[in-house]
Structure formats: C-alpha cells, structure tokens
Amino acid sequence: MDLYDKLIEVRNGPEEAALCLITGTHGSTPRRIGARMLVLASGTIHGTIGGGALEREVVRHALECIRKGTPQMRRHDLLHQHGMCCGGSVDIYIEPVKKKNKLYIFGAGHTGAALARLAQAVDLDVYLADDRREYLDAVQDDGINLLPGSHTDLLPLLPFDTRSYIAILTYSHPMDRDILAFCLKKPFAYLGMIGSQRKVELTRKMFQEGGIATAEELARVDMPMGLDIGAEGPEEIAVSILAKLITVKNKTTTP
C-alpha cells in the first residue's frame, strides 16, 4: 500500500501513528530531504528514511511521540550515534498523525440535516443516523455518511471513542433519552441533546431517580444543546450547536 493511502487509512481508523520526515541533511546520507516513514503504534513501518540503526532509533522516538502526543525534532549523527559509514547527519521531524474527529448526529430532521451540512466545513467526519430512510435520502450530500436504521440496531455498532462528538435531536423524546443513556456509558469528546429546559429537567430527574446516571455524569452532557445565542429556526439552531462543538474541539471557553 502507498504510504499516503496508508496515512489516510490511519487517520480515519483506530490505530495511532506518527509520521517521520527528513527535513535536513548534512554530508553523505542514505536518503534525501523529504523522505518519509509512517510508524504505527504496533511498531509496523511504511516507507523508509534509510534503514539500519538510524531507522530503529527513529522508530523508538516515533513510538515515544505517539505515547506523549507531541511532535519532536532531532538531529542524528550517522557515524558517531549509529555507526553508519555514510558519515553525515540528518534532521528528522516526527509528528503524531492527527485523527479526524467524528460527529454522530441522531435525527435527520431539519436541524439535524442542517448541522450535518455545516459540520463538514470544520473538518468533522459526519455521520447522520435516522430510522426514516426518506429523510436520509433527502439530504443528498456525498460528504455525509448516512446511517439508516433504528438506534437500537445502530448504537452497538458505532465505534465511539474520545474523539467522538454526539448530537441527539431525534423526533422522539423517549428515543432521545434511550440514545443519551447508551452514550453516557461510552467515551466521547462531546455529548449533547436538544430540547426545552423542561425536557432537560425531566430527563435529569428520570435518570437520577432511575439510577441511569449520576448528577456528575449528567453534568458532562450539553443540554439544552448549543450556545445560547437566541437562535431561531433549524439553520440558526444548527449554527449554535456547531459553535459549541467548536469550543469543545478547540478547548476554548464561552461566557
């Protein structure tokens, strides 16, 4: 597989990885500026930056980079550090592969569809779920992954992780609560549910009295969902929700 194809696969998949790039060379070296190597968390490599002792050392640094989640730049003396007869040195930049965040939208009504379209502009991999096939068909956007089916069938199949953004806005209050109860037990970056203040208060009461979730767990849920900007209509509400997602993604605070 081509390194760039593998990079795309890794970015959209569960495995962590780091990209290693030769940014500078001095004297005689086995590879030139621009040589790349992709190192997976398993230790598997794709591409090469020269092989031998240098490559083994860079793989070690790449795995460290994956664990810490921070990039690094190092100069390697091929003769004195690695015993390579080339005799030169190389500068290597290592960076963890940035994963694409996934947004799961439950409910393809007017607001859900508007949110799905808007979210593509902020580098979110968008999934739109609904048990009404005609609503999904009406979206007609190649950039949106459509998930037809009931939430009871879909939820166990979705690979939620700490990069998952979840927006709940179906046509049914009981369905919203079912999805919320399931997702509260999963890892996520953001979890929100649309609704009036009365719906939110009733949900909190039902969940706590029923032993479904604690007050601390419910405090992690954004409900009513979105920033309070006085939004009216599906498009404005979608903007308010997306604005909240962005504050979470960029780890900023709101007034």
PAZA-231020 format. One record per atom (N, C-alpha, C): residue in one letter; x negated, y, z negated. Coordinates in steps of 0.1 Angstrom, whole numbers, plus 5000, padded with zeros to 4 digits. Each point is the difference from the previous one (the first is absolute). Example, Ala and Ser with C-alpha at 12.3 -4.5 7.8 and 13.67 -1.06 7.14 Angstrom:
2
A486849434922
A500950125000
A499150125000
S500450115007
S499150115000
S500850114992
end
This chain:
255
M499249885000
M500850125000
M499150135000
D500450095008
D499350135001
D500050074986
L498950074996
L499950064987
L501250104998
Y500350075010
Y501150104999
Y501349944998
D500349895007
D501249924998
D500149954986
K498949954995
K499949954986
K500350114990
L499450125003
L500250114991
L501550044999
I500750005011
I501450035000
I500849894992
E499649885002
E500649894993
E499850014985
V498850034996
V499750024986
V500850124994
R500050115007
R500750124995
R501549974997
N500649915008
N501449974999
N500349884991
G498949934996
G500249884993
G499650014985
P500049894993
P499850014985
P498550004996
E499149955009
E498649994995
E499350135001
E499250034989
E499150125000
E498849985008
A499450115004
A498849995009
A499350134999
A498750005005
A499250135001
A499450005014
L499950125006
L499350025013
L498650054997
C499049945006
C498650044999
C499550065013
L499450125000
L499750075012
L498550054999
I499249975010
I498750065000
I500150145005
T499650104992
T500150145003
T498750075003
G498949934997
G498750055003
G498949895001
T499050025009
T498949915001
T498750075000
H499049944994
H498650065000
H499049895003
G499350025011
G499049905004
G500749895007
S499349885000
S500549885007
S501149934991
T501249985006
T501149944993
T500749905009
P500749904995
P500649905008
P501350055007
R500750094994
R501250065006
R499950155001
R500850065009
R500050145001
R501150074992
I500050135000
I501050084994
I501449965006
G501049984992
G501349975005
G500349854998
A499049914997
A500349864998
A500949994988
R501049915001
R501049984989
R500149864996
M500449984987
M500349874995
M501250024990
L501049915002
L501149994990
L499849894991
V500150034987
V499849904989
V501349984993
L500549885000
L501349974993
L499749974985
A501050014991
A499849984986
A499649854998
S500349915009
S499649864999
S498549985003
G499350115005
G498649995004
G499849975015
T501149975007
T500049985015
T499650135007
I499249995010
I499650125008
I500449995014
H500250125006
H500350015014
H499150115006
G499349985010
G499050095005
G498749984993
T499050085004
T498749994993
T499250135000
I499250024990
I499250125000
I498549965000
G499749885004
G498649965001
G499649864995
G500949944992
G499749874995
G499050004988
G499649884996
G499049984991
G500250054986
A498950044993
A500150054986
A500850135000
L499850095010
L500750125000
L501549984999
E500549915009
E501449985000
E500649934987
R499249914995
R500449944987
R500250114989
E499050095000
E500150114990
E501150095002
V500350035013
V501150095003
V501449944997
V500149875002
V501249924996
V500250024985
R498949984992
R500250014986
R500550144996
H499450115006
H500450134997
H501550035005
A500349935011
A501450025005
A501049944990
L499749884995
L500949944990
L500150094988
E498950064996
E500150094988
E500950125004
C499850055012
C500850115005
C501549975000
I500449885004
I501449954999
I500550004986
R499249954991
R500449994986
R500350134994
K499150105003
K500150134994
K500950095007
G500249975013
G500950095008
G499450135004
T498750015000
T499350125004
T499049985010
P499850105009
P498949985011
P498650034994
Q499049965008
Q498750024996
Q499150015012
M498950074998
M498950015011
M498749964994
R499349915007
R498749954996
R499050005011
R498750034997
R498949985009
R499349874997
H499849925010
H499349874998
H498650005007
D499049984993
D498649985005
D499849865004
L500049975013
L500049875005
L498849914996
L498850074999
L498849934997
L499949974985
H500050114992
H499849994986
H501149954992
Q501350025004
Q501149954993
Q500449865004
H499949985013
H500649885006
H499049915007
G498750045000
G499049915006
G500249985015
M500650095007
M500349985014
M498950075008
C499449935010
C498950055007
C500250125009
C501350045002
C500350125008
C499350124994
G500050014987
G499250114994
G500750134998
G501150025006
G500750135000
G501050014988
S500950095001
S501150014989
S501350045007
V501149964993
V501350045005
V500950064989
D500850095004
D501050064991
D501349945003
I500749944989
I501249935002
I501150064991
Y501150035007
Y501250064993
Y501049884998
I500549984988
I501049904998
I501250064994
E501249975006
E501250054995
E501149904999
P500850004989
P501149904999
P501050035011
V500649895006
V501050025010
V501350064994
K500450115005
K501250064994
K501349925005
K500849964990
K501249925004
K501150105003
K500849955009
K501250085004
K501149974990
N500650114994
N501049984990
N501349965008
K500849914993
K501349965006
K501150064993
L501050045008
L501250064994
L501249915004
Y500649944989
Y501249925002
Y501250084997
I500950025010
I501250074998
I501249905001
F500850004989
F501149915000
F501350095002
G500649985012
G501150085004
G499750085012
A500749965011
A499750075013
A501250095004
G500650064990
G501050105002
G499350135005
H500850115000
H499550125006
H498750054993
T500050004986
T498850044993
T498849905001
G500349875000
G498949905001
G499450015014
A500850015010
A499550015014
A499150135001
A500550114995
A499350135001
A498649994992
L500049934989
L498849994992
L499049915008
A500549895006
A499149915008
A499450085011
R500750085007
R499450085011
R498950104995
L500450074990
L499150104994
L498749944995
A500149884993
A498949944993
A498849965009
Q500349985013
Q499049965009
Q498950115002
A500450124997
A499150115002
A498950014989
V500249934989
V499150014989
V499249874998
D499849935011
D499249885000
D500549894990
L501349985001
L500649894992
L500549895010
D499849884997
D500549895007
D501449974996
V501050045008
V501450004996
V500849885003
Y500749954990
Y500949885001
Y501450054996
L500949975008
L501450044997
L500949885000
A500649984988
A500849884998
A501550034998
D500849915006
D501450024999
D500749875004
D501249974994
D500749885004
D501050035011
R500050125005
R500950045011
R499150025013
R500049905008
R499250005012
R500250125009
E501350045001
E500350125009
E499350134995
Y499850014987
Y499450124995
Y498550005004
L499449884999
L498649995003
L499850025015
D500949955008
D499950015015
D500150155004
A500850084992
A500250145003
A498750084998
V499049954992
V498850074997
V499250025013
Q499849895007
Q499350005013
Q498750085000
D499049964991
D498750064999
D499049894999
D499150005010
D499049895000
D499050014988
G499950114994
G499150024989
G500549954986
I501349965000
I500649954988
I500249855000
N499649934990
N500249864999
N501449974994
L500849945008
L501449974996
L500149874993
L500750004988
L500149874992
L501549974999
P500649935009
P501449974999
P500249884990
G501150014992
G500349894991
G500450064986
S500549914992
S500450044986
S498850024991
H500250094991
H498950024990
H499649884993
T500949914997
T499749884992
T499149915008
D500150005014
D499149925008
D498750075003
L500050135001
L498850085004
L499050024988
L500650034989
L499150054989
L498949894996
P500349874999
P499049914996
P498949985011
L500350055012
L499049985011
L499150125002
L500250114993
L499350125003
L498750014990
P498950025006
P498750004992
P499750134993
F500850034990
F499850134992
F498750004993
D499350115001
D498750024992
D499950144996
T498950044995
T499850134994
T500050115010
R500049975013
R500250105011
R501450005006
S500949944993
S501449995005
S500850124995
Y500750075009
Y500950114996
Y501449945003
I500950014991
I501349945001
I501150104998
A500950025010
A501150094999
A501349935001
I500850014990
I501349935000
I501250095002
L500749985011
L501150095004
L501049935009
T500549894994
T501049925008
T501450064998
Y500949935007
Y501450054999
Y500849954988
S499349924991
S500749944989
S499250024987
H500750054990
H499350024987
H499649874994
P500849905000
P499549874994
P498849955008
M500050025013
M498849955008
M498850084996
D500150134999
D498950094995
D499449944987
R500949974991
R499549954987
R499449875001
D500549915008
D499349875002
D498650015006
I499950095009
I498750025006
I499050074990
L500550094993
L499250074989
L499649904990
A500949914995
A499649914990
A498949905005
F500149965013
F498949925005
F498750075002
C500050125005
C498850085003
C499350044987
L500750024989
L499450054988
L499049904995
K500249875003
K499149894996
K498849985009
K500050085011
K498949995010
K499050114999
P498849995005
P499150115001
P500550105010
F499850134998
F500350105009
F499350134997
A499950095011
A499450134998
A501250104997
Y501149975006
Y501250094998
Y501249925001
L501050024991
L501349945000
L501150104997
G500950025010
G501050104998
G501449955004
M501050064994
M501449965003
M500850135001
I500850015011
I500850115002
I501349994992
G500650124997
G501250004992
G500350124992
S501250024995
S500350114992
S499449984986
Q500150104992
Q499549994986
Q500849904992
R501350005003
R500949904993
R499649865004
K499749975013
K499649875004
K498749964993
V499150104999
V498749974994
V500149974985
E500850084993
E500349974986
E500649874997
L501049965009
L500749884998
L499049885003
T499150025010
T499049895003
T499149984988
R499550114994
R499149994989
R500749934988
K501250034998
K500849944989
K500249855002
M500449975013
M500249865003
M498749914999
F498950065005
F498849935000
F499449984986
Q500150104992
Q499549994986
Q500849914991
E501450025001
E500949914992
E500049865005
G499849985013
G500049865005
G498649934999
G499050074995
G498749944999
G499349995013
I500450075010
I499449995014
I498750085000
A500050114993
A498750085000
A500050094988
T498850044996
T499950084988
T500050155005
A500150094990
A500050145003
A498650045007
E498949934995
E498750035006
E500049965015
E500549885003
E500049965013
E500950095009
L501150044995
L500950095008
L499450135002
A499150054991
A499450135001
A499150005012
R499649895006
R499250005012
R500850015013
V501350004998
V500950015012
V500450145003
D499850055012
D500550135004
D501450005003
M500950044991
M501450005002
M500650114992
P500950095006
P500350005015
P498750025008
M499949945011
M498849995008
M499850135008
G498750055000
G499650115008
G499750134991
L499450105006
L499850124994
L501350084999
D500250084990
D501250084998
D499850135008
I500450005013
I499850125008
I501450055005
G501049954994
G501450045004
G500449955013
A499549885004
A500249945013
A501549975002
E500450025012
E501449975005
E499949935013
G500849895002
G500049935012
G498949905001
P500149905008
P499149895001
P498550045003
E499850095010
E498750045003
E499350074989
E500750094993
E499350084989
E499849904989
I500949914997
I499749914989
I498849915003
A499949965013
A498949925004
A498750084998
V500050135003
V498850084998
V499650014986
S501050014991
S499750014986
S499449874995
I500549885005
I499549874996
I498549995005
L499850045012
L498749985006
L499050094993
A500550124996
A499150094992
A499549944987
K501049934994
K499649934987
K499049895003
L500249925011
L499149905003
L498650055003
I499950125006
I498750065003
I499350044987
T500850054990
T499350044988
T499549884993
V500749895001
V499449874993
V498849955008
K500150005013
K498949955009
K498850084998
N500150134999
N498950094998
N499650034986
K500849944991
K499850014985
K500050154996
T501050075005
T500150144996
T501250014990
T500150114994
T501150024990
T501050105006
T501250004995
T501150095005
T500550084988
P500550125002
P500550084989
P501249934993
end
